[in-house]
Amino acid sequence: KDALNVLLIIVDDLRTSLGCYGDKLIRSPNIDQLASHSLLFQNAFAQQAVCAPSRVSFLTGRRPDTTRLYDFNSYWRVQAGNFSTIPQYFKENGYVTMSVGKVFHPGISSNHSDDSPYSWSVLPYHPSSEKYENTKTCRGPDGELHANLICPVDVADVPEGTLPDKQSTKKAIQLLEKMKTSTSPFFLAVGYHKPHIPFRYPKEFQKLYPLENITLAPDPQVPPGLPPVAYNPWMDIRQREDVEALNLSVPYGSIPVDFQKKIRQSYFASVSYMDTQVGHLLNALDDLQLTNSTIVAFTSDHGWALGEHGEWAKYSNFDVTTRVPLMFYVPGRTAPLPEAGEKLFRYIDPFDSISELMEPGRQVKDLVELVSLFPTLTGLAGLHVPPHCPRPSFHVDLCREGQSLLKYFQLHDLEEDLTLRG
Amino acid sequence: NPRESIAYSQYPRPADYPQWNSDKPNLKDIRVMGYSIRTIDYRYTVWVSFNPHEFLANFSDVHAGELYFVDSDPLQDHNMYNDTRGGDLPKSWTP
């Protein structure tokens, strides 16, 4: 009854381009507000900068060399071992576990089932409008519809008149409403698709980032000392119609400067759009008075290169592709329990120019890893933390290769901190 | 001590030079694995031979290396690996 609920928010391809990570250009007031009540890790790194391997790694608490998933084509329970997952462990400890949107990477790497029934109490939800993501729904300058990389849309115009992340937010709020009256604690994982490509977002968000304010990456050239093997030739975005039309030479041809700015503009606009979805979700948590009984963890599966080193997309070992946002809101630990009726996560409109600058929450500079999510979430929820894995650990169903980050949440530090701040 | 905190990452490649599947090689096509060790001071990466059938990396066969110092090169544009002649692998790396 007193167990803390868990809301795990995983954002696809989100680098640390957020206000709470010091990026002054980005309008992300709702995530910044979450950060102001959280413990934020400034230097958190993914174990591999590509979707499925990273997600399977942090959701099983094992490194890619143990999951043996470096691509998209195997299921760890077949390829490597019957490793328990974070949601599975919560389920086995009496939680109702639910998945909305992109949590596991769809397809073979999660057995075409998001690892159901092992990980989830109910069938995972996928937004119906996702099937249009890569179709010709982007109106080009010629007035025709294309499958572009840069795809600001009029939501009323797109099939089903909605977008995947909007549907995911709506579904997640419905599930929270349902769990409000449940006697069991819940573990709800919500996976947002944006800012993963294509940059398909409500076109009004482009106004937040006028092109004249957009700069190039600080180091847009391929560094002379970069070994060719380390270079990521960003083949995926080259297949989008608008990039293909640039006729770039492979692998080192660079994108024209004005188009580089447009890509960066649309990535940032996608981030602000995603921020509004997170804002609506957290506002609902408040409205349902679940804020004082729910841990909120916020992270992404890896970053994204926005022209740094002449690269785009992920697929490398650079910091811009492996560094991720990672923060935890723990009621009564990272922030005082909200008074009755007090709202911690009131929705903030990113278009609201007066939204005041957020007071940052506590931050940790130490380097940490996404593979630490398993021991950390279980520890914060008061569950028994799985033991360290032996080497090798293919034969061990439940163990973890990451360090627990619980030591950073020590209460006395926080009390000290709060009195100081008080 | 923040200096003790370490983060490991890795990335696979099908070949030493960029090609159409360099970004997302299928397991059977992986020939090189880039292992990175990060500390608050530097990022050190070795790109070593990888056998996809045995799932084995061969740290004795280094194809390339990267070494960036956070303070002097936070954007990781100046690879110092060759300047240090690759140096001996940090002890913690030798299998």
Contacts between the chains, C-beta under 8 A, distances in Angstrom:
chain1	res1	chain2	res2	distance
A	43	B	5	7.7
A	43	B	7	7.3
A	43	B	40	7.4
A	44	B	7	7.8
A	45	B	7	3.9
A	45	B	8	8.0
A	45	B	9	5.8
A	45	B	38	6.3
A	46	B	9	6.5
A	47	B	8	6.6
A	47	B	9	5.7
A	47	B	10	6.8
A	48	B	9	6.4
A	48	B	10	5.7
A	48	B	11	6.2
A	49	B	9	7.0
A	49	B	11	6.3
A	50	B	11	7.7
A	50	B	23	7.9
A	50	B	24	6.6
A	63	B	8	7.1
A	63	B	10	8.0
A	64	B	10	6.0
A	65	B	10	7.3
A	65	B	55	7.1
A	65	B	57	7.9
A	68	B	27	8.0
A	68	B	55	5.6
A	70	B	10	8.0
A	70	B	12	4.5
A	70	B	25	7.7
A	70	B	27	6.1
A	70	B	30	6.1
A	70	B	33	7.8
A	71	B	12	7.6
A	71	B	24	6.3
A	71	B	25	6.6
A	71	B	26	5.1
A	71	B	27	5.2
A	71	B	30	7.9
A	72	B	24	7.2
A	73	B	26	6.1
A	73	B	27	6.4
A	74	B	27	6.9
A	218	B	75	6.0
A	219	B	75	4.8
A	219	B	77	4.9
A	223	B	76	7.8
A	223	B	77	4.5
A	223	B	78	6.9
A	223	B	79	6.5
A	225	B	78	6.4
A	225	B	79	3.4
A	225	B	80	7.9
A	225	B	81	7.7
A	225	B	82	7.1
A	226	B	66	7.5
A	226	B	79	6.1
A	227	B	16	8.0
A	227	B	47	6.5
A	227	B	63	7.6
A	227	B	64	3.4
A	227	B	65	7.3
A	227	B	66	6.7
A	227	B	79	7.4
A	228	B	16	6.1
A	228	B	17	4.8
A	228	B	18	6.2
A	228	B	64	7.7
A	229	B	13	5.3
A	229	B	15	7.6
A	229	B	16	4.7
A	229	B	17	7.3
A	229	B	32	5.7
A	229	B	34	7.1
A	229	B	47	4.7
A	229	B	63	5.7
A	229	B	64	5.1
A	230	B	34	6.4
A	230	B	45	7.0
A	230	B	47	6.6
A	230	B	64	6.6
A	230	B	66	5.9
A	231	B	18	5.4
A	231	B	22	7.7
A	232	B	18	7.9
A	232	B	22	6.8
A	232	B	23	5.7
A	233	B	18	4.1
A	233	B	19	7.7
A	233	B	22	5.3
A	233	B	23	6.5
A	234	B	23	6.9
A	235	B	20	6.0
A	235	B	21	7.7
A	235	B	22	7.2
A	235	B	23	5.1
A	235	B	24	7.9
A	236	B	23	6.4
A	236	B	24	7.8
A	250	B	18	7.7
A	250	B	20	7.8
A	251	B	18	3.7
A	251	B	19	7.8
A	251	B	22	7.6
A	252	B	18	7.8
A	308	B	75	6.8
A	309	B	76	7.4
A	309	B	77	6.9
A	313	B	23	7.0
A	315	B	11	6.8
A	315	B	22	7.6
A	315	B	23	4.1
A	315	B	24	6.9
A	316	B	11	6.0
A	317	B	9	5.4
A	317	B	10	7.3
A	317	B	11	5.1
A	317	B	34	5.2
A	317	B	36	4.4
A	317	B	43	7.7
A	317	B	45	5.3
A	317	B	66	7.6
A	318	B	76	5.9
A	319	B	38	7.8
A	319	B	43	6.9
A	319	B	76	6.2
A	322	B	7	7.9
A	322	B	9	4.6
A	322	B	36	7.4
A	365	B	2	5.7
A	365	B	40	7.2
A	366	B	2	4.9
A	366	B	5	3.8
A	366	B	40	7.5
A	367	B	2	7.7
A	367	B	5	4.1
A	367	B	6	6.1
A	367	B	7	4.4
A	367	B	38	5.8
A	367	B	39	6.6
A	367	B	40	6.2
A	368	B	5	6.7
A	368	B	7	6.7
A	369	B	7	4.9
A	369	B	8	6.9
